[in-house]
Amino acid sequence: MSAGALLGIAIGAIIVLLLLVIRIKMSAFVAILLVAFGTALATGIPAEEIVPTLQTGMGNTLSSVMIVVGLGSMLGRLIEASGGADALATRFTAVLGEKRVIAAVTAAAFVLGIPVFFDVAFIILAPIVFGFARIARINPLKIGLPVAGVLLTVHVALPPHPGPVAAAGITNADVGMMLMVGLPLCAVTGVIGYFAAKRVNVEAISLLESPATAAPRVETDTSASATTTRRAAIGAGTVLILILLPILQIMAGTVGNTILEEGSTGQRWLGMAGASAIALLTGVIVAYLVIGHKMGWSLEKRGSILDSALPDVAVIVFVTGAGGVFANVLVQSGIGAALSQTLADLDMPIILAGFLISLALRASQGSATVAILTAAGLMAEPIAQAGYSSLETVLVTLAIAFGGLGLSHINDSGFWIVTKYLGLTVKDGLRTWTVLSTVFGLTGFLLTWGVFTLV
């Protein structure tokens, strides 16, 4: 099938999906699966391979998302049910002042996001975002959108995240130089994106209930062992420690993988302990013990609060998995390859071509990491033949990385995590998060291209 026909099918599939979800109000999970199946048929994927393709997309996505979403939501629910999110927000708001809250939380997210994957960091911070919004009496989107934007920016562009590290290996860019050059570029991108987020008219948006705000579904504890009077909310310091614990554990694993000899005992154990799933499991167990003890909760109530987090994230898990199904169909059908090859054949500067190919792949198949790696592979030979200096190679690689930042929409698992946790409908998510992620991506690329022209 020709590239034009494949691209036409892709555009038509996305239009149909938007109509089903926004106009017909069909369940996003059902609509995505239906469109993915129709796209597989239209692009000529053999009938016997369609179901395995759908299942592979679901499995690959849920294998990385389900544990993180489940444990992250449990940690957030424990903190929220204890009043800890409000306690932390009250303390910091009193110190910083209400006018500085949004900037302070966004800056903290930028730092925390450097060693921690986007989805993990956002799920951990979501209850805190709503806590700060309640105390400061502002719309939570004013904090949540810039926080998500800076987290995704550092995720796609800065080592030690897998996308930029692997891309640097493909293009022969120096990873250390990529971190040094990318850090100020990401910081400026974050500042500009922060001010762009302030321009979003969030007051006109009606928020749905989200896992970060849903009340715990727990029974009243009347057992003799239960404390008869509810204790005060846990302190802000305790909450901060509980939030930082899994983040520090992930950081330790990252540092161990970087500085220790590969295959050594220390590197293997630190790598295991620093895995997102293990770090979040540790955080949940410690919070279960510490918060439960400080609040005087019975063991039954602690377990009920943990379990109450899961029903609220079920929609996120299922819809995210469906997004993975659609993305895998787009990959297996050859739509992404056709789009990238079309752009590669155009006569344009290498740095612009790298960005546009990465952006197009991001839009067509959803995963930022896959888009970055595929674009880097396509551009590796032109970069090598151009005879670039080490700095120029790093800048071109960063341009490719920023291409994976924009156009986060319905085939991206991150889109569903952000929109569902912030309580956005699909339509409002496209008008806010999709637009804002693209602003962040374009800003990062233009800054990178500007530096490239000066060296």
Secondary structure, DSSP 4 states (H G I P E B T S, - for coil): --HHHHHHHHHHHHHHHHIIIIIS---HHHHHHHHHHHHHHHTT--HHHHHHHHHHHHHHHHHHHHHHHHHHHHHHHHHHHTTHHHHHHHHHHHHH-GGGHHHHHHHHHHHHHTTS-HHHHHHHHHHHHHHHHHHHTS-THHHHHHHHHHHHHHHHHSTTSHHHHHHHHHHT--HHHHHHHHHHHHHHHHHHHHHHHHTS-GGGPPPPP-TTTPPP-------TTS-SSPPPPPPHHHHHHHHHHHHHHHHHHHHHHHHSPTT-HHHHHHHHHTSHHHHHHHHHHHHHHHHHHHHT--HHHHHHHHHHHHHHHHHHHHHHHHHHHHHHHHHHTTHHHHHHHHHHTS---HHHHHHHHHHHHHHHH--HHHHHHHHHHHHHHHHHHHT--HHHHHHHHHHHHHHTTS---TT-HHHHHHHHHHT--HHHHIIIIIHHHHHHHHHHHHHHHHHHHH-
